[in-house]
Amino acid sequence: MTDFNPNFKLATMPMSVKLLFTAVLFSLGCGYIFALGNIAFKVGFSPEAAALKYYGNETSRAALEEMTDTEVSEDEAGVSEAEEFSFDDFEEQEADSEPLVPVPTFEAIVTEGHFHLFGYVSIFFICGVIIVFAEIPAWLKGTLVLAPFIASVLDIWSMLLTRFVGPGFAWLLVISGMVMALSFLTVFVISIYQIWFLHSEST
C-alpha cells in the first residue's frame, strides 16, 4: 500500500496552502489551550478529580440513593407526580460530613457528550487531513489519524461509565484525554516543522 499522493508533501506545498495549514493549526492550538484551562478549572486532570466530578463523593452518592428510594416509594404508593429532586435539599449537612458535590444527570452527560464529540471529530479530521501529507513512517501516520478518534469516543463513554458504573472508569477518561492531547501536539509539531523547516533539507 503506497502513501497518499506521495508527490504532494507539506514541505513542497504552495505558500498559500502552507499559510492556511499553519493558521488552522495555531487557531486549533489556541482553542486547545483554552479547553485545557477549562478542564483545569472545572474538573482537574487526575483520575480522583474526574471521579469526583462524574461519580461524586459519599455525600453525593447517599443523596442519590435517597432520591432513588424516595421515587420508588412514591411509585409504590401510587403518587402520580413526584416532586423533582434537588441537591438543594441536602444543603444542611453535619459538621463532620463531606461537602455535597452535585453529579451530572444522564441528560446532562448526553448533552455535553454530543457537543464534545462533534467538536472532536471536526478537530481531528482537520488534523488528519494535514498529517497525511507529512513525510513520516506509515505506522506513525496511521496512528495519528486513528488514535484520537478512538480516544474521543472512549472519552464520551468513560463519562457515562464513571457516573453510572463506578469511579474506576475515571482512569479511562484521563487516558483518553491524554491520547487526544498528545495526538494533537504531535501533529502540530510535525506539521509546523515540515511546512517551514523541512523544505530546504528536501530540495
C-alpha positions in Angstrom: 0.0 0.0 0.0 1.5 3.3 -1.1 1.3 6.6 0.7 -1.4 9.0 -0.2 -0.3 11.3 -3.1 3.4 11.0 -2.4 4.3 14.0 -4.7 2.2 16.4 -2.6 4.0 17.0 0.7 3.9 19.6 3.4 7.4 20.7 2.6 6.6 21.4 -1.0 3.2 22.9 -0.8 2.4 26.3 -2.3 2.8 29.2 0.1 -1.0 29.8 0.3 -1.6 26.2 1.5 1.3 26.4 4.0 -0.2 29.6 5.4 -3.7 28.0 5.5 -2.5 24.9 7.4 -0.4 27.0 9.8 -3.2 29.3 10.6 -5.6 26.4 11.2 -3.1 24.6 13.4 -2.3 27.7 15.5 -6.0 28.5 15.9 -6.8 25.0 17.0 -3.8 25.1 19.3 -5.2 28.2 21.0 -8.6 26.6 21.3 -7.0 23.5 22.8 -5.1 25.6 25.4 -8.4 27.3 26.5 -10.1 23.8 26.6 -7.3 22.5 28.9 -7.8 25.6 31.1 -11.5 24.9 31.2 -10.8 21.3 32.3 -8.3 22.5 34.9 -10.8 24.9 36.5 -14.0 22.8 36.3 -12.7 19.2 36.6 -9.0 18.6 37.1 -6.5 16.3 35.4 -6.3 13.5 37.9 -8.5 10.4 38.0 -9.6 11.4 41.5 -10.8 14.7 40.3 -12.6 13.2 37.3 -14.2 10.6 39.6 -15.4 13.4 42.0 -16.9 15.3 39.1 -18.8 12.4 37.5 -19.3 9.9 40.3 -19.4 12.2 43.3 -18.4 11.6 46.9 -20.1 9.7 49.7 -22.5 12.5 50.4 -23.5 12.8 46.8 -24.0 9.0 46.5 -26.1 9.0 49.7 -28.2 11.8 48.2 -28.7 9.9 45.0 -29.7 6.7 46.9 -32.2 8.7 49.0 -33.6 10.2 45.8 -34.0 6.8 44.2 -35.6 5.3 47.4 -38.0 8.2 47.5 -39.0 7.8 43.9 -39.6 4.1 44.4 -41.7 4.7 47.5 -43.8 7.3 45.7 -44.3 5.0 42.8 -45.4 2.1 45.0 -47.7 4.5 46.8 -49.4 5.4 43.6 -48.2 9.1 43.5 -48.8 10.4 40.0 -46.4 13.3 40.0 -43.3 13.2 42.3 -41.6 16.4 43.2 -38.4 16.9 41.3 -35.3 16.0 43.3 -32.9 18.8 44.1 -29.5 18.8 45.7 -30.6 21.9 47.5 -32.5 19.7 49.9 -29.2 18.5 51.2 -27.5 21.9 51.9 -27.6 21.4 55.6 -25.0 18.7 56.3 -23.5 17.6 59.6 -20.3 19.4 60.5 -18.1 16.3 60.0 -19.6 15.2 56.7 -18.2 15.8 53.2 -19.5 18.8 51.2 -22.1 17.8 48.7 -20.8 17.6 45.2 -23.6 17.6 42.6 -23.1 15.0 39.9 -24.3 15.4 36.3 -27.5 13.6 35.3 -27.7 11.3 32.3 -29.3 14.1 30.3 -26.5 16.5 31.2 -23.8 14.0 30.1 -25.6 13.3 26.8 -25.8 17.0 26.1 -22.2 17.5 27.0 -21.1 14.4 25.1 -22.7 15.1 21.8 -21.4 18.6 21.8 -17.8 17.5 22.6 -17.9 14.5 20.2 -18.9 16.7 17.2 -16.1 19.1 18.1 -13.5 16.3 18.5 -14.5 14.9 15.0 -14.0 18.3 13.4 -10.7 19.0 15.1 -9.1 15.6 14.4 -10.5 15.4 10.8 -8.6 18.6 10.1 -5.5 17.3 11.8 -5.8 14.0 9.9 -6.1 15.8 6.5 -2.9 17.8 7.3 -0.8 14.9 8.7 -1.5 12.6 5.7 0.8 14.9 3.7 3.7 14.6 6.2 6.8 12.6 5.4 6.7 10.2 8.4 6.5 6.4 8.6 3.2 4.9 7.6 2.6 3.3 11.0 3.0 6.7 12.8 0.8 8.4 10.2 -1.9 5.8 10.7 -1.7 6.1 14.4 -2.0 9.9 14.4 -5.0 9.6 12.2 -6.9 6.8 14.0 -5.9 7.2 17.7 -7.6 10.5 18.5 -10.9 9.3 17.0 -10.9 6.1 19.2 -9.9 8.2 22.2 -12.6 10.7 21.6 -15.3 8.0 21.6 -13.8 6.4 24.7 -13.8 9.9 26.4 -17.5 10.3 26.0 -18.3 6.7 27.1 -16.0 7.0 30.1 -18.1 9.9 31.5 -21.2 7.7 31.4 -19.3 4.7 32.8 -17.8 6.7 35.6 -21.2 8.2 36.5 -23.3 5.1 36.4 -20.9 2.1 36.8 -18.1 3.2 39.0 -15.2 5.7 39.7 -12.6 3.3 38.4 -13.6 4.3 34.8 -12.2 7.8 35.6 -8.8 6.4 34.6 -10.2 5.8 31.1 -11.4 9.4 31.0 -8.0 10.7 31.8 -6.1 8.3 29.5 -8.4 9.1 26.5 -7.9 12.8 27.1 -4.1 12.4 27.2 -4.2 10.4 24.0 -6.1 13.2 22.2 -3.9 15.9 23.6 -0.7 14.1 22.7 -2.0 13.3 19.2 -2.8 16.9 18.5 0.6 18.1 19.9 2.4 15.5 17.7 0.5 16.6 14.6 1.2 20.2 15.4 4.9 19.8 15.9 5.5 17.5 12.9 3.4 19.6 10.6 4.8 23.0 11.5 8.3 21.6 11.3 7.8 20.1 7.8 5.9 23.1 6.5 8.5 25.7 7.4 11.8 23.9 8.1 12.0 20.7 6.0 11.8 22.3 2.5 15.4 23.4 2.5 16.5 19.9 3.5 14.5 18.1 0.8 15.5 20.2 -2.1 
